[in-house]
């Protein structure tokens, strides 16, 4: 015999259709966004990694002062067991934007092209542009671009695997896909360009594949040592150190961590909302539950019955959300990566992690939370349910309010006291939504503030990194030493740390560094929780050697994670000569240093590229989160204010009998809730600040490389308040309609 309780399921769903519909739509939205992102991230990462073999990506590239003679080239290849591929390029200025375009010939054997749209150039006046550069500068297929005084027709958009991230120089701190781009032409078209702009460049590919980066470093160091004996090398970049190739893959992991954190926060909020609505269902159907229990239905049968609709709605939302994630949303999410990186074409792949995060976890949470709440509520006796005494605590008499308080104010206070548990729940819901809104709003102002801080803490107007020691006649130029180490794996991802050797009484580093000890940058201090007297251990990324330093304090330098030590200690630590140096701090340009000796020149503009590009890269994420946060406000305020109205339906019906209009009743209940909402928004501000600090220090810092300070602008909290109040005004309109529909006859129901 079928369980007759099943017939009640459609009716219960219909009666609470508004609640289930809102939660269903919100879950579909969440699951489709997260699923779409995780699927896109996994699929693009797969295409990126497979691209190394598919497009025959180089193991390094080098530039020489002159073309390598055929005889020398063969000798180099034989001696080093590799193949050299000619990859010459011309660096010219694009007239419209004054951007730099690096133009290569068509590639057939190494770093082969991925055609994203259009066709490859075939004529002398045709060119194919990097897709990201073209998009950022509003170029399309068949447009005309003017380069070095000559017009070219854009025939197609391409992705070059050795420029998945548009770094013009490997020494740059951040890529620039607006002012730098790459392109390809026919070999014949290249011969018609200004030969003074020609760079002799060669890509190399080992005959035997290195097993890891450490092996690559040994092979490339050995190759460089032998190479410099035969030709004059002006640039040398092995694959393991090439930012244009590796930055994309490294960065995608950090984006994924941020999105998963967002996913977990919202899942907790949804679980919280379901607990509230389930509890409300129990209160509303107390008489029905008591009748069923008295009729012989067991607690287990009722428990299973009331769990069906919430779990079923969650499961259906998860299925539909995943379908949307794999179809409509995956391309949108992939577009966030394709807006920043010059990636090859990807194919959507099944992602088990997306399935677990967006289907398994929500269903399990729904099941467990409903099970716990219902089990607790169903412990009371059938008689208590029939008497609607669903709490074990005895009722207390309402305490008297001063009669000098105006009647309407006293009524509103009674509403608050009678619905304390619901308003506490509303406060918690607003808190969670505020976290999401602030998280989305904070990054724009944070990056602006960070850019300002970088400018204020910069060491020198010009920071020169040298390939080899060379003297300068500029008087205020100060020598320094620098090395690069990495943090040890563990709780945090491996970070690159710049080690500075600083002269005593430096004019640029205003700090007293004790002998045998170091100062860490304030970013290192904050991110890793370092204290004075601690010992930190760093490693050489390409060997097993480790270095331990004792921390004497921190030095304010916001640009990079760094360690500062005396020059003498630096030379002793890294086995250098006492007069060793490989850089200059300077207030002026060092024009007397030959270009071939300069590895890079770092200015404030270069340091600020980090925050500028992060704003471009993260802008789409943050805009999406803002919309999501507003929807979250509306959802929670609607569900919880709806619960308050439903719980007080008898009182509202009674006030109608007493002659109060719908507007006056709305003033009693809706304005009361509005005051609670406004106070809740204000009270959440310090709590949100604390939880955001925890998110940065306890989670984000462990899942990302580099350092971004925790700063929340006051304007973010102002915007959050406005968003919250606006969201409640939208809900008010819905609740006024609901009050109008409550009949006076409800006052005669469920009388005790």
C-alpha positions as CSV (number, residue, x, y, z in Angstrom):
1,X,0.0,0.0,0.0
2,X,1.3,3.4,-1.0
3,X,2.0,5.9,1.7
4,X,-0.9,8.5,1.6
5,X,1.5,11.2,2.8
6,X,2.9,11.3,-0.7
7,X,-0.3,12.9,-1.9
8,X,0.5,15.9,0.4
9,X,3.8,16.6,-1.3
10,X,2.5,18.4,-4.4
11,X,0.0,20.3,-2.2
12,X,2.8,21.4,0.2
13,X,5.0,22.4,-2.7
14,X,2.1,24.4,-4.2
15,X,1.3,26.1,-0.9
16,X,4.9,27.2,-0.4
17,X,5.6,27.6,-4.1
18,X,7.0,31.2,-3.6
19,X,9.6,30.0,-1.1
20,X,10.7,27.0,-3.1
21,X,10.8,28.9,-6.3
22,X,13.0,31.7,-4.9
23,X,15.4,29.2,-3.4
24,X,15.3,27.0,-6.5
25,X,16.2,29.9,-8.8
26,X,18.9,31.1,-6.5
27,X,20.5,27.6,-6.3
28,X,20.3,27.3,-10.1
29,X,22.1,30.6,-10.4
30,X,24.8,29.7,-7.9
31,X,25.4,26.2,-9.3
32,X,25.4,27.3,-12.9
33,X,28.0,30.1,-12.2
34,X,30.3,27.9,-10.1
35,X,29.9,24.9,-12.3
36,X,30.6,27.0,-15.4
37,X,33.7,28.5,-13.9
38,X,35.2,25.2,-12.6
39,X,34.4,23.5,-15.9
40,X,35.9,26.4,-17.9
41,X,39.0,26.6,-15.6
42,X,39.6,22.8,-15.9
43,X,39.1,22.8,-19.7
44,X,41.3,25.8,-20.3
45,X,44.0,24.5,-18.1
46,X,43.9,21.2,-20.0
47,X,44.2,23.0,-23.3
48,X,47.0,25.2,-21.9
49,X,49.0,22.2,-20.7
50,X,48.4,20.0,-23.8
51,X,49.4,23.0,-25.9
52,X,53.1,22.5,-24.9
53,X,53.2,19.4,-27.0
54,X,50.5,20.3,-29.5
55,X,52.2,23.6,-30.5
56,X,55.7,22.3,-29.9
57,X,56.5,25.1,-27.4
58,X,60.2,26.0,-27.1
59,X,62.5,25.1,-24.2
60,X,63.9,28.6,-24.4
61,X,64.8,31.5,-26.7
62,X,67.8,33.7,-27.2
63,X,68.7,36.8,-29.1
64,X,72.1,37.6,-30.6
65,X,73.9,40.7,-31.8
66,X,74.3,39.2,-35.3
67,X,72.8,36.2,-37.2
68,X,74.4,32.9,-36.2
69,X,76.4,31.5,-39.1
70,X,75.2,28.1,-40.5
71,X,78.5,26.4,-39.5
72,X,78.3,27.7,-35.9
73,X,74.7,26.9,-35.6
74,X,75.3,23.2,-36.5
75,X,78.2,23.1,-34.0
76,X,76.0,24.5,-31.3
77,X,73.2,22.1,-32.0
78,X,75.5,19.1,-32.0
79,X,77.5,20.1,-28.9
80,X,74.3,20.8,-26.8
81,X,72.0,18.1,-28.2
82,X,69.3,20.5,-29.3
83,X,67.8,22.1,-32.3
84,X,67.8,25.9,-33.0
85,X,64.9,27.4,-34.9
86,X,65.2,30.8,-36.4
87,X,62.5,33.1,-34.9
88,X,63.5,36.6,-35.9
89,X,61.2,39.4,-35.2
90,X,60.7,43.2,-35.8
91,X,59.6,45.5,-33.1
92,X,57.6,48.5,-34.5
93,X,55.2,51.1,-33.3
94,X,51.5,51.0,-34.1
95,X,50.4,54.5,-35.2
96,X,46.9,54.7,-33.7
97,X,47.7,53.7,-30.1
98,X,51.5,54.2,-30.2
99,X,51.7,50.6,-28.9
100,X,54.6,48.2,-29.6
101,X,53.9,45.4,-32.0
102,X,56.4,42.5,-32.2
103,X,56.1,40.9,-35.6
104,X,57.2,37.3,-36.4
105,X,57.1,35.3,-39.6
106,X,54.8,32.3,-40.0
107,X,55.8,29.4,-37.8
108,X,55.8,25.8,-39.0
109,X,58.0,23.8,-36.6
110,X,58.2,25.4,-33.1
111,X,55.8,27.7,-31.2
112,X,53.3,27.0,-33.9
113,X,50.2,29.2,-34.2
114,X,46.6,28.7,-33.1
115,X,44.2,30.4,-35.5
116,X,41.3,31.8,-33.4
117,X,39.4,33.4,-36.2
118,X,39.8,34.6,-39.8
119,X,42.7,33.4,-42.0
120,X,46.5,33.6,-42.0
121,X,48.1,36.4,-44.0
122,X,49.0,35.6,-47.5
123,X,49.8,39.0,-49.1
124,X,52.5,41.5,-48.3
125,X,49.9,44.0,-46.9
126,X,48.2,41.5,-44.6
127,X,48.8,40.7,-40.9
128,X,47.3,38.4,-38.2
129,X,47.1,40.0,-34.7
130,X,47.2,38.5,-31.3
131,X,43.6,38.1,-30.2
132,X,43.9,39.8,-26.8
133,X,45.8,42.8,-28.1
134,X,43.3,43.2,-30.9
135,X,40.3,43.0,-28.5
136,X,41.8,45.5,-26.0
137,X,42.5,48.0,-28.9
138,X,39.2,47.4,-30.7
139,X,40.6,45.8,-33.8
140,X,38.5,43.2,-35.8
141,X,39.1,41.0,-38.8
142,X,39.3,43.0,-42.1
143,X,40.1,46.3,-40.2
144,X,43.1,48.3,-41.2
145,X,46.0,48.8,-38.8
146,X,48.8,51.3,-39.5
147,X,52.3,50.1,-38.4
148,X,55.5,52.1,-38.9
149,X,53.7,54.3,-41.5
150,X,52.2,51.5,-43.6
151,X,48.7,50.1,-43.7
152,X,48.0,46.4,-43.2
153,X,44.7,44.5,-43.5
154,X,44.0,42.3,-40.5
155,X,43.1,38.8,-41.8
156,X,42.8,36.9,-38.6
157,X,43.3,36.6,-34.9
158,X,45.9,34.2,-33.5
159,X,47.3,32.9,-30.2
160,X,51.1,32.3,-29.9
161,X,51.9,29.6,-27.3
162,X,55.1,31.4,-26.3
163,X,53.0,34.6,-25.6
164,X,50.0,33.2,-23.7
165,X,50.6,36.2,-21.4
166,X,51.8,39.4,-23.2
167,X,55.1,40.2,-21.4
168,X,57.2,42.4,-23.7
169,X,60.2,41.7,-21.5
170,X,60.8,38.8,-19.1
171,X,62.0,41.3,-16.5
172,X,58.7,43.1,-16.4
173,X,56.8,42.7,-13.2
174,X,53.4,42.5,-14.9
175,X,52.2,42.0,-18.5
176,X,50.6,44.7,-20.5
177,X,48.1,43.5,-23.2
178,X,47.0,47.0,-24.1
179,X,50.3,48.6,-25.1
180,X,52.1,45.5,-26.3
181,X,51.1,42.9,-28.8
182,X,52.5,40.2,-31.1
183,X,51.6,39.5,-34.8
184,X,52.6,37.4,-37.8
185,X,53.2,38.2,-41.4
186,X,54.5,36.3,-44.4
187,X,58.3,36.0,-44.8
188,X,58.2,38.2,-47.9
189,X,56.4,40.9,-46.0
190,X,59.0,40.8,-43.2
191,X,61.8,41.6,-45.7
192,X,60.0,44.9,-46.5
193,X,60.2,46.2,-42.9
194,X,62.8,48.4,-41.5
195,X,65.8,46.1,-41.1
196,X,67.2,48.3,-38.3
197,X,64.3,47.0,-36.2
198,X,65.2,43.4,-36.7
199,X,66.2,41.2,-33.7
200,X,68.0,38.0,-34.4
201,X,66.1,35.5,-32.2
202,X,66.3,31.7,-32.0
203,X,64.1,29.2,-30.2
204,X,65.6,26.0,-29.0
205,X,64.2,22.5,-28.4
206,X,66.1,19.7,-26.6
207,X,66.5,16.4,-28.3
208,X,65.9,14.7,-25.0
209,X,63.1,16.2,-22.8
210,X,64.2,17.4,-19.3
211,X,62.3,15.7,-16.5
212,X,61.6,18.9,-14.5
213,X,62.5,22.5,-14.0
214,X,65.6,21.7,-12.1
215,X,66.9,19.6,-15.0
216,X,66.0,22.4,-17.4
217,X,68.0,24.9,-15.4
218,X,71.1,22.7,-15.4
219,X,70.8,22.1,-19.1
220,X,70.2,25.8,-19.9
221,X,73.0,27.0,-17.7
222,X,75.4,24.6,-19.4
223,X,74.1,25.6,-22.8
224,X,74.5,29.4,-22.0
225,X,78.1,28.8,-20.8
226,X,79.0,27.1,-24.1
227,X,76.9,29.5,-26.2
228,X,78.7,32.7,-25.0
229,X,82.0,31.3,-26.3
230,X,80.7,31.3,-29.9
231,X,78.3,34.2,-30.2
232,X,77.4,37.5,-28.5
233,X,74.1,36.9,-26.6
234,X,71.9,39.9,-26.0
235,X,68.9,38.0,-24.4
236,X,68.5,34.5,-23.0
237,X,65.2,33.2,-21.6
238,X,64.8,29.4,-20.8
239,X,61.2,28.1,-20.7
240,X,61.1,27.5,-16.9
241,X,61.8,31.2,-16.3
242,X,59.7,32.6,-19.2
243,X,56.8,34.6,-17.8
244,X,55.1,35.0,-21.2
245,X,54.7,31.2,-21.2
246,X,54.3,30.3,-17.5
247,X,52.4,33.2,-15.9
248,X,49.0,32.1,-17.3
249,X,49.2,28.6,-15.8
250,X,50.4,29.9,-12.4
251,X,47.7,32.6,-12.2
252,X,44.8,30.3,-13.1
253,X,45.2,28.4,-9.8
254,X,44.8,31.6,-7.7
255,X,41.5,32.5,-9.5
256,X,40.1,29.0,-8.9
257,X,40.8,29.3,-5.1
258,X,39.0,32.6,-4.9
259,X,35.9,31.2,-6.7
260,X,35.8,28.0,-4.6
261,X,35.9,30.2,-1.5
262,X,33.0,32.1,-2.8
263,X,31.2,28.9,-3.6
264,X,31.6,27.6,0.0
265,X,30.4,30.8,1.5
266,X,27.2,30.8,-0.5
267,X,26.6,27.1,0.1
268,X,26.8,27.8,3.8
269,X,24.3,30.7,3.4
270,X,21.9,28.4,1.4
271,X,22.1,25.7,4.0
272,X,21.4,28.4,6.6
273,X,18.3,29.6,4.6
274,X,17.0,26.1,4.2
275,X,17.3,25.5,8.0
276,X,15.1,28.6,8.6
277,X,12.4,27.7,6.1
278,X,12.3,24.1,7.4
279,X,11.8,25.4,10.9
280,X,9.1,27.7,9.7
281,X,7.3,24.8,8.0
282,X,7.3,22.9,11.3
283,X,5.8,25.8,13.2
284,X,3.1,26.4,10.5
285,X,2.1,22.7,10.3
286,X,2.3,21.9,14.0
287,X,-1.4,20.9,14.1
288,X,-1.1,18.7,11.1
289,X,2.0,17.0,12.5
290,X,0.2,16.4,15.8
291,X,-2.8,14.8,14.1
292,X,-0.6,12.6,12.0
293,X,1.5,11.4,15.0
294,X,-1.8,10.8,17.0
295,X,-3.0,8.7,14.0
296,X,-0.1,6.4,14.3
297,X,2.5,7.8,12.0
298,X,6.0,7.4,13.3
299,X,8.6,10.1,13.8
300,X,10.7,8.5,11.0
301,X,7.9,8.5,8.5
302,X,7.2,12.2,9.1
303,X,10.9,13.0,9.0
304,X,11.3,11.4,5.6
305,X,8.2,13.1,4.4
306,X,9.2,16.6,5.3
307,X,12.7,16.1,3.8
308,X,11.5,15.1,0.3
309,X,10.6,18.5,-1.1
310,X,13.8,20.4,0.1
311,X,16.1,17.6,-1.1
312,X,14.2,17.1,-4.3
313,X,14.2,20.9,-5.1
314,X,18.0,21.0,-4.4
315,X,18.7,18.0,-6.6
316,X,16.7,19.4,-9.5
317,X,18.4,22.8,-9.1
318,X,21.8,21.1,-9.1
319,X,21.0,19.1,-12.3
320,X,19.7,22.2,-14.1
321,X,22.5,24.4,-12.8
322,X,25.1,21.9,-14.1
323,X,23.4,21.7,-17.5
324,X,23.5,25.5,-17.7
325,X,27.1,25.5,-16.4
326,X,28.3,23.1,-19.1
327,X,26.4,24.9,-21.9
328,X,25.4,28.6,-21.5
329,X,27.7,29.6,-18.7
330,X,31.0,27.9,-19.6
331,X,31.7,30.2,-22.5
332,X,31.0,33.3,-20.4
333,X,33.3,32.1,-17.6
334,X,36.0,31.1,-20.1
335,X,35.7,34.6,-21.5
336,X,37.0,36.0,-18.2
337,X,40.3,34.2,-18.9
338,X,40.3,34.9,-22.6
339,X,40.0,38.6,-21.8
340,X,43.4,38.6,-20.1
341,X,45.3,35.7,-21.7
342,X,46.1,34.7,-25.2
343,X,45.0,31.1,-24.9
344,X,44.4,28.5,-27.6
345,X,41.0,27.1,-28.4
346,X,39.7,24.8,-25.6
347,X,37.2,21.9,-25.6
348,X,34.7,21.5,-22.7
349,X,35.7,18.6,-20.4
350,X,33.8,16.7,-17.7
351,X,35.0,18.0,-14.3
352,X,34.5,15.7,-11.2
353,X,35.4,18.6,-8.8
354,X,32.6,20.8,-10.3
355,X,30.1,17.9,-9.8
356,X,31.2,17.4,-6.1
357,X,31.1,21.2,-5.3
358,X,27.9,22.0,-7.1
359,X,25.8,18.8,-6.8
360,X,27.0,16.4,-4.1
361,X,27.8,19.0,-1.4
362,X,24.5,21.0,-1.7
363,X,22.4,17.8,-1.6
364,X,24.3,16.5,1.4
365,X,24.0,19.8,3.2
366,X,20.3,20.0,2.5
367,X,19.8,16.4,3.7
368,X,21.9,16.8,6.9
369,X,20.5,20.2,7.9
370,X,16.9,19.2,7.4
371,X,17.5,15.9,9.2
372,X,19.0,17.7,12.2
373,X,16.4,20.4,12.4
374,X,13.4,18.1,11.9
375,X,14.8,15.4,14.3
376,X,15.0,18.0,17.0
377,X,11.6,19.5,16.3
378,X,9.8,16.1,16.1
379,X,11.0,15.0,19.5
380,X,8.1,16.6,21.3
381,X,4.8,14.7,22.0
382,X,1.8,14.6,19.6
383,X,-0.2,16.5,22.3
384,X,2.3,19.4,22.3
385,X,2.0,19.6,18.5
386,X,-1.8,19.7,18.7
387,X,-1.6,22.4,21.3
388,X,1.0,24.2,19.0
389,X,3.6,24.1,21.9
390,X,6.6,23.4,19.7
391,X,9.1,24.6,22.2
392,X,10.0,22.8,25.5
393,X,10.3,26.1,27.4
394,X,7.2,27.3,29.1
395,X,5.6,30.4,27.8
396,X,6.4,33.6,29.6
397,X,4.1,36.5,30.2
398,X,4.9,39.6,28.1
399,X,6.6,42.2,30.2
400,X,4.8,45.6,30.6
401,X,5.9,48.5,28.5
402,X,5.7,52.1,29.8
403,X,2.4,53.6,28.9
404,X,4.1,56.9,28.2
405,X,5.5,55.4,25.0
406,X,3.2,56.2,22.1
407,X,0.9,53.3,21.2
408,X,2.3,52.7,17.7
409,X,5.9,52.6,19.1
410,X,4.7,50.1,21.8
411,X,3.1,48.0,19.1
412,X,6.3,47.9,17.0
413,X,8.3,47.0,20.1
414,X,5.8,44.1,20.7
415,X,6.4,42.9,17.1
416,X,10.1,42.9,17.7
417,X,9.8,41.0,21.1
418,X,7.4,38.5,19.6
419,X,9.7,37.8,16.7
420,X,13.1,38.0,18.3
421,X,14.3,34.6,16.9
422,X,13.2,35.6,13.4
423,X,15.0,39.0,13.6
424,X,18.1,37.3,14.9
425,X,17.9,35.0,11.9
426,X,17.4,38.0,9.6
427,X,20.5,39.6,11.1
428,X,22.6,36.5,10.5
429,X,21.3,36.3,6.9
430,X,22.1,40.0,6.3
431,X,25.6,39.4,7.7
432,X,26.3,36.6,5.2
433,X,25.0,38.7,2.3
434,X,27.1,41.7,3.4
435,X,30.2,39.5,3.3
436,X,29.6,38.7,-0.3
437,X,28.8,42.4,-1.2
438,X,31.9,43.8,0.6
439,X,34.1,41.1,-1.0
440,X,32.9,42.2,-4.4
441,X,33.2,45.9,-3.7
442,X,36.5,46.0,-1.9
443,X,38.9,45.0,-4.7
444,X,38.7,48.1,-6.9
445,X,39.4,50.6,-4.1
446,X,41.9,48.2,-2.5
447,X,44.0,48.0,-5.7
448,X,43.9,51.8,-6.0
449,X,45.1,52.2,-2.4
450,X,47.7,49.5,-3.0
451,X,49.0,51.4,-6.1
452,X,49.3,54.5,-3.9
453,X,51.1,52.6,-1.2
454,X,53.5,51.1,-3.8
455,X,54.3,54.6,-5.0
456,X,55.0,55.9,-1.5
457,X,57.2,52.9,-0.4
458,X,59.3,52.6,-3.7
459,X,63.0,52.2,-2.9
460,X,64.3,54.4,-5.8
461,X,63.0,56.2,-8.8
462,X,65.1,53.8,-10.9
463,X,66.1,50.4,-9.9
464,X,68.6,48.7,-12.3
465,X,69.1,45.0,-12.4
466,X,72.4,44.1,-14.2
467,X,73.5,41.1,-16.2
468,X,77.0,41.8,-15.1
469,X,78.7,44.4,-12.9
470,X,79.4,47.6,-14.7
471,X,80.4,51.1,-13.3
472,X,78.5,54.4,-13.7
473,X,79.5,58.0,-13.2
474,X,76.2,59.0,-11.7
475,X,77.0,60.1,-8.2
476,X,73.8,59.2,-6.3
477,X,73.7,55.7,-7.8
478,X,74.0,53.1,-5.1
479,X,75.1,49.5,-5.6
480,X,73.0,46.6,-4.3
481,X,72.9,42.8,-4.5
482,X,69.9,40.7,-5.3
483,X,69.0,37.0,-5.5
484,X,65.7,35.2,-5.8
485,X,64.7,32.4,-3.5
486,X,61.4,30.6,-2.8
487,X,59.4,29.8,0.3
488,X,59.1,26.1,1.4
489,X,55.9,24.2,0.4
490,X,53.4,23.7,3.1
491,X,50.4,25.7,4.3
492,X,51.1,28.4,1.8
493,X,51.8,28.2,-1.9
494,X,55.5,28.6,-2.9
495,X,56.3,32.3,-3.2
496,X,59.2,34.0,-4.9
497,X,61.2,36.1,-2.5
498,X,63.7,38.8,-3.6
499,X,66.7,38.9,-1.3
500,X,68.4,42.3,-1.2
501,X,72.0,43.0,-0.1
502,X,72.0,46.6,1.1
503,X,75.0,48.9,1.9
504,X,75.4,50.2,5.4
505,X,74.0,53.7,5.9
506,X,72.1,53.3,2.6
507,X,70.6,56.4,1.1
508,X,67.7,54.4,-0.2
509,X,66.9,51.7,2.4
510,X,66.4,53.7,5.5
511,X,66.8,51.0,8.1
512,X,69.3,49.7,10.6
513,X,69.8,46.0,9.7
514,X,71.7,44.1,12.5
515,X,74.6,42.0,11.4
516,X,73.7,38.4,10.9
517,X,70.0,39.2,10.8
518,X,67.4,40.3,8.2
519,X,64.4,42.6,7.8
520,X,61.5,41.3,5.8
521,X,59.1,43.4,3.8
522,X,55.8,44.3,5.5
523,X,54.0,42.1,3.0
524,X,56.1,39.1,4.0
525,X,55.5,40.0,7.7
526,X,51.7,40.2,7.3
527,X,51.2,37.3,4.9
528,X,53.2,34.7,6.8
529,X,52.7,36.0,10.3
530,X,56.4,36.6,11.0
531,X,57.5,38.1,14.3
532,X,60.7,39.5,15.6
533,X,63.1,36.8,16.5
534,X,61.6,34.2,14.2
535,X,63.7,32.2,11.9
536,X,62.6,31.8,8.2
537,X,63.9,29.2,5.8
538,X,64.0,29.8,2.0
539,X,65.2,27.5,-0.8
540,X,67.0,27.8,-4.1
541,X,64.2,26.9,-6.6
542,X,66.6,24.8,-8.8
543,X,68.7,23.0,-6.2
544,X,68.2,21.4,-2.8
545,X,70.1,24.2,-1.0
546,X,68.2,26.0,1.8
547,X,69.0,29.2,3.7
548,X,67.8,30.2,7.2
549,X,67.6,33.8,8.3
550,X,66.8,35.3,11.7
551,X,64.2,38.1,11.5
552,X,65.0,41.4,13.3
553,X,61.8,43.2,12.1
554,X,60.1,44.5,9.0
555,X,60.7,47.2,6.4
556,X,57.9,48.9,4.6
557,X,58.1,47.9,0.9
558,X,54.8,47.1,-0.6
559,X,55.8,46.2,-4.1
560,X,57.1,42.7,-3.7
561,X,57.8,40.1,-1.0
562,X,61.4,40.7,0.0
563,X,64.1,40.1,2.6
564,X,66.8,42.8,3.3
565,X,70.2,42.1,4.7
566,X,73.6,43.8,4.8
567,X,75.9,43.4,1.8
568,X,78.6,41.6,3.8
569,X,76.0,39.1,5.0
570,X,74.6,38.7,1.5
571,X,78.1,37.9,0.0
572,X,78.8,35.4,2.8
573,X,75.4,33.7,2.4
574,X,75.6,33.3,-1.3
575,X,79.4,32.8,-1.7
576,X,80.1,36.0,-3.5
577,X,83.1,38.2,-3.6
578,X,83.2,41.1,-1.1
579,X,82.8,43.7,-3.9
580,X,80.0,41.9,-5.7
581,X,76.9,43.7,-6.8
582,X,74.3,43.2,-9.6
583,X,72.2,46.3,-9.4
584,X,71.9,50.1,-8.8
585,X,69.4,52.2,-6.9
586,X,69.3,55.7,-8.5
587,X,67.3,58.9,-8.6
588,X,68.3,59.4,-12.3
589,X,68.5,57.4,-15.4
590,X,71.9,55.7,-15.8
591,X,72.5,56.6,-19.4
592,X,76.2,55.6,-19.3
593,X,75.5,51.9,-18.8
594,X,75.4,49.9,-22.1
595,X,72.0,48.3,-22.8
596,X,73.5,44.8,-23.1
597,X,74.5,44.9,-19.4
598,X,71.0,45.9,-18.2
599,X,68.7,43.0,-17.3
600,X,65.8,45.4,-16.4
601,X,64.9,48.8,-15.2
602,X,62.2,49.0,-12.6
603,X,60.2,52.3,-12.1
604,X,57.1,53.2,-10.1
605,X,55.1,52.6,-13.3
606,X,56.4,49.1,-13.5
607,X,55.6,48.4,-9.9
608,X,52.1,49.7,-10.3
609,X,51.4,47.5,-13.3
610,X,50.6,44.7,-10.9
611,X,47.6,46.6,-9.4
612,X,46.5,48.0,-12.8
613,X,46.4,44.6,-14.5
614,X,44.8,42.9,-11.5
615,X,42.0,45.4,-11.8
616,X,41.5,44.6,-15.5
617,X,41.7,40.8,-14.8
618,X,39.5,40.8,-11.7
619,X,37.0,43.4,-12.9
620,X,34.6,40.8,-14.4
621,X,34.6,38.6,-11.3
622,X,33.9,41.5,-9.0
623,X,31.1,42.9,-11.1
624,X,29.5,39.4,-11.1
625,X,29.8,39.2,-7.4
626,X,28.1,42.6,-6.9
627,X,25.0,41.4,-8.8
628,X,25.1,38.2,-6.8
629,X,25.3,40.0,-3.5
630,X,22.3,42.2,-4.3
631,X,20.3,39.1,-5.3
632,X,21.4,37.5,-2.0
633,X,20.1,40.5,0.0
634,X,16.7,40.4,-1.8
635,X,16.4,36.6,-1.4
636,X,17.2,36.6,2.4
637,X,15.1,39.6,3.2
638,X,12.2,38.2,1.2
639,X,12.3,34.8,2.8
640,X,12.7,36.1,6.4
641,X,10.3,39.0,6.2
642,X,7.8,36.6,4.6
643,X,8.3,34.3,7.6
644,X,7.5,37.2,10.0
645,X,4.4,38.2,8.1
646,X,3.1,34.6,8.0
647,X,3.9,34.0,11.6
648,X,1.8,37.1,12.5
649,X,-1.0,36.5,10.0
650,X,-3.5,36.0,12.9
651,X,-2.5,39.3,14.5
652,X,-2.6,41.1,11.1
653,X,-6.1,39.8,10.5
654,X,-7.2,40.9,13.9
655,X,-5.9,44.5,13.4
656,X,-7.9,44.5,10.1
657,X,-11.0,43.6,12.1
658,X,-10.2,46.5,14.5
659,X,-10.3,48.9,11.6
660,X,-6.7,49.4,10.7
661,X,-6.0,49.9,7.0
662,X,-3.4,47.9,5.0
663,X,-1.1,50.9,4.9
664,X,-1.3,51.3,8.7
665,X,-0.6,47.6,9.2
666,X,2.3,47.8,6.8
667,X,3.6,50.7,8.9
668,X,3.5,48.5,11.9
669,X,5.2,45.4,10.5
670,X,7.2,46.5,7.4
671,X,8.6,49.6,9.0
672,X,9.5,47.6,12.1
673,X,11.4,45.1,9.9
674,X,13.0,48.0,8.0
675,X,14.4,49.4,11.2
676,X,15.8,46.0,12.1
677,X,17.3,45.7,8.6
678,X,18.9,49.1,8.8
679,X,20.3,48.4,12.3
680,X,21.5,45.0,11.2
681,X,23.3,46.5,8.2
682,X,25.1,48.9,10.5
683,X,26.0,46.3,13.2
684,X,27.4,43.9,10.6
685,X,30.1,46.3,9.5
686,X,32.6,45.4,12.3
687,X,31.7,41.7,12.0
688,X,32.2,41.8,8.2
689,X,35.6,43.5,8.8
690,X,36.7,40.7,11.1
691,X,35.5,37.9,8.8
692,X,37.2,39.5,5.8
693,X,40.4,39.7,7.7
694,X,40.1,36.0,8.4
695,X,39.4,35.2,4.8
696,X,42.5,37.0,3.7
697,X,44.9,35.7,6.3
698,X,43.4,32.3,6.9
699,X,42.5,31.3,3.4
700,X,43.3,33.6,0.5
701,X,46.9,34.1,1.5
702,X,47.4,30.3,1.6
703,X,45.9,29.9,-1.9
704,X,47.7,32.7,-3.8
705,X,51.2,33.8,-4.6
706,X,52.3,37.4,-3.9
707,X,50.7,39.8,-1.5
708,X,47.7,42.1,-1.5
709,X,47.2,44.1,1.7
710,X,43.8,43.9,3.5
711,X,42.2,47.3,3.0
712,X,38.5,48.0,2.9
713,X,37.5,51.6,1.9
714,X,34.8,53.3,3.8
715,X,33.0,53.9,0.5
716,X,32.5,50.1,0.3
717,X,30.5,50.0,3.5
718,X,28.4,53.0,2.3
719,X,27.6,51.2,-0.9
720,X,26.7,48.1,1.0
721,X,24.3,50.0,3.1
722,X,22.6,51.5,0.1
723,X,22.4,48.1,-1.6
724,X,20.9,46.6,1.5
725,X,18.3,49.3,2.0
726,X,17.4,49.3,-1.8
727,X,17.0,45.5,-1.6
728,X,14.5,45.8,1.3
729,X,12.5,48.5,-0.5
730,X,12.0,45.9,-3.3
731,X,10.9,43.3,-0.8
732,X,8.5,45.9,0.9
733,X,6.4,46.1,-2.2
734,X,6.0,42.3,-2.3
735,X,5.2,42.1,1.5
736,X,2.6,45.0,1.2
737,X,0.8,42.9,-1.4
738,X,1.0,39.9,0.9
739,X,-0.5,41.8,3.8
740,X,-3.4,42.9,1.6
741,X,-4.2,39.3,0.8
742,X,-4.5,38.1,4.4
743,X,-8.2,37.7,5.1
744,X,-9.9,38.8,8.3
745,X,-11.2,35.3,8.8
746,X,-7.6,34.2,9.8
747,X,-8.2,35.8,13.1
748,X,-10.8,33.1,13.9
749,X,-8.5,30.2,13.0
750,X,-6.2,28.3,15.4
751,X,-7.6,29.9,18.5
752,X,-6.2,28.4,21.7
